[in-house]
């Protein structure tokens, strides 16, 4: 992405030669082009880049949505793991082994299973 931004700034004709007045080509700022691409109409994108551009944009939007949902569903699990009395220090604190070493705590394990099912359900729903 950084290479794209640098080359686009120095040679805009390589990336917007066919449509130099389009919203993507004239987007100001460092990553303002990403917002323009996310909001572009599929018909306009098809005319500018063909079916490959449309399919790439759809897959990218799906990945961003899935990443957001998985992060949203996984935040409670991360919070519970961090709040568990630490058997280890550092990054090992957020691992499942830290929760397993604490006697009498079985509900965090069920929270992990429910989160995995929620992530699976969101993925299946979005792929349909």
Secondary structure, 3 states (H helix, E strand, C coil): CHHHHHHHHHCHHHHHCCCCCCCCCCCCCCCHHHHHHHHCCHHHHHHHHHHHHHHHHHHHHHHHHHHHHHHHHHHHHHHHHHHCCCCCCHHHHHCHHHHHCCCCCCHHHHHHHHHHHHHHHHHHHHHC
